[in-house]
Amino acid sequence: MYTASMSTPERLIESTRELLWERGYVGTSPKAIQQHAGAGQGSMYQNLA
């Protein structure tokens, strides 16, 4: 679980980890990760590129 004090890259990584655990690789999409982390599309690609 992430906290509000986490940076956007940290939230994205933690969200990815949680969703992969819950849904597996096939059930986890970039859009789902963004929504779970509360991050915009640009943030995902800028921070994880």
Secondary structure, DSSP 8 states (H G I E B T S, - for coil): ---TTS-HHHHHHHHHHHHHHHHTTTT--HHHHHHHHT--HHHHHHHH-
